[in-house]
Amino acid sequence: MNNSTLIARFRKNVFLMGVSLFVAGMAHAQVVTTVAPVVSPVITTPVAPVVVTQVAPVVSTPMVSPVVMADVNLVIPEVNVDVNPEVNVDVNVNVVGPNMNEGSWFATIKGDKIRIEFRADSDYEHNWNSNTDFNLSNFPSLPRGQKGEFSLKREAGTIVFTGKFDDDMGYGTYKFTADKAFNDYIKSAGVADVTDRSAFMFFTVNLKKTYVEMLQRNGYKDLAAHNLIAMSAVNVDEDFIKGIKAIGYGDTPVHNLIAMKSMHVTPEYIKSFDQMGYNHVTVHDVIAFKSMNIDAAYVKSFNDAGYKNMAIHDLVAFKSMDITPEFVKGLGQMGYNDVPTHDVIAFKSMKIDADYIKGFNDIGYKNIAIHDLVAFKSMEVTPTFVKSFMDIGYKDIAPHHIIALKSMDIKPSFVEGFKKLGFTDIPVNELPALKSSGVTPEYVASMQQKGFKSDNLRKYIQLKTSFN
C-alpha cells in the first residue's frame, strides 16, 4: 500500500506588540516602560488527502486475472481552525543593573523640550542608558558656551548637571541624590522591592506622594516598585481608574490598567461594543481588540454582512488575517453563502478567494465542497489542471480523483501515451494504479516489443509487480 499524505498548516502569529513608552510632559519625564500585549491566534488547517492505491495481483495461476484495486480515497478531516489568542501583558520597567546615581549626559533642545540621555559610568556588563524628555522651562539657566552647573529638584530627589551647551547640543556629567524621606515614605506605603536604583526611576517619572495616595485611595495598595513606576509613566490617573470602575471593571489588575492606558483604551471604547451585543467584554479581550484595532464599526461591518454574534476569538482571527466583509461577500457571489467562520479563516489562510473559485466555475466545475476547495488549494490544483483532463475526455471528475491525479503528478500526456498504444478508455481511478506501479506507456511499449501483448492494462501491472 502506497500512502501519500499532505498536511497544510497555516500558523499566523498575529501579533506581537512591544511599545516603548517615552512619556514626556510637565509631570512626567521619560521612562522606558515595555508594555507587550501578545495576541497570538494559532490557526491550524490540516488537509490530509490520502491516496491509497492497492495493486494486489494473484500470480499463482497465469490464467487468473490479477485483482487490481485502484481505489483512491481522499480523506480530508474537517478543517480545524484553532484560534485561541493569548494576550499576555508584560509590563517591564528595568530597575536592576548599574547605579544610575551618577554618569554622563547628552542633551538636545527641540522647541520647548529638552531631551537628555543619561549614561551610567559603570563597568556593568550592560551599561544602562535612558532618554528622558523635560520641559525646557525646568532649566532657566543653562550654561551656554562655557562649563557650568544647573539642576532639577523633584520629590524623589535632585539631579545636578555639570557641563555646557553649544547651540542646541549639550553634554557633561551628572549626579543624582535621592530624597531619603521620600524613599522612606514609598516603603512605608507598602511598595515592595524598592532599591537604590528605584529612586532614579521615581525621579524620571516625577513620582509624587499625592499620586501614591491616590492609588491607595482607589484600592491599589501593596504595589511593586516597577508597577508604580509604570503607572506613573503612562499616567494612570484617578479619572481613568474611576471611569473603568464605573462601567463594571472594578478590581482590574495593575498590569491590565497599565496596558489599557498605554493602548488608549477608554470607557467609551469599551461601551461602544455594548450596542453590538458584546456586553462586559473581559479585560483580556478588550486588550486583544484594541491591540488589533478592532472597534465597533469593524464588528458592525460583519453584522451587516450576515455574521452576527461572532465569537470574540473569531473576530480577533478575522482581523489578524485581514479578513474583510468584502472578502466574505465575494465568496457569497460565488455561491458560498453562510460559510462558517472557521472555514472563512481556512479560505483566507489558503488564499482561496472569489477569483480562485470563479476559475473553476468558468470551466463548468461548480459547487465544489468547501473541504475539497481547501484540499485543491493545498495541492495547488488549478482550473487549468482540471480542464486539461476534461479536454482529453474525463468529464465530471470527482474531487478525490483530481487530488489523486495531482498528488501523483499524473498529467494528460501520461494518458495520451497509452492512447497511442490503443488504450483509449482508461478509467480515471486506474491511472494512479498505473503510475504507482511504474507502468508507463514506455514500459508497455517495451513489453509489447518483447512479445507480451494484451489489451488489458492490469496484466502489465501484474507483470511489473511480479518482476519487482
Buried (B, 14 or more C-beta within 10 A) or exposed (E): EBEBEBEBEBEBEBBEBEBEBBBBEEBBBBBBBBBBBBBBBBBBBBBBBBBBBEBEBEEEEEEEEBEBEBEBEBEBEEBEBBBEBEBBBEBBBBBEBBBBBBBBBBBBBEEEBBBBBBBBBBEEEEEBBBBBBBBEEBBEEBBEEEEBEBBBEBBBBBBBBBBBBEEEEBBBBBEBBBBEEBBEBBEEBEBEEBEEBBBBBBBBBBBBBEBBEBBBEBEBEEBBBBBBBBBBBBBBBEEBBEBBBEBEBEEBEBBBBBBBBBBEBBBEBBBBBEEBEBEEBEBBBBBBBBBBEBBBEBBBBBBEBEBEEBEBBBBBBBBBBEBBBEBBBBBBEBEBEEBBBBBBBBBBBBEBBBEBBEBBBEEEBEEBEBBBBBBBBBBEBBBEBBBBBBEEEBEEBEBBBBBBBBBBEBEBEBBEBBBEBEBEEBEBBBBBBBBBBEBBBEBBBEBBEEEEEEEEBBBBBBBBBEEE
